[in-house]
């Protein structure tokens, strides 16, 4: 589970090859939905977005494995730059 941002600064959840955007914020959890249309799949995270409350259902869209590789490389480079 990784977080990135869009060009406009919105938070994006990257999980199992799929991208999710925030759908609704509740008092105890946050609801995220798939960014690919039609948006048929969603998942729930706890309020601080650190643990999954409800796993996503079945996707109609295909996962974007290449994007996840870029996210992981970005995280590694970020860690290398700022952990020194």
ABEGO torsion letter per residue (X at the ends): XBBBBBAAGBBBBBBGGBBBBBABBBAABBBBBBABOBBABBBBBBAAGABBABBBBBBABBBBAAAAAAAAAAAAAAAAAAAX
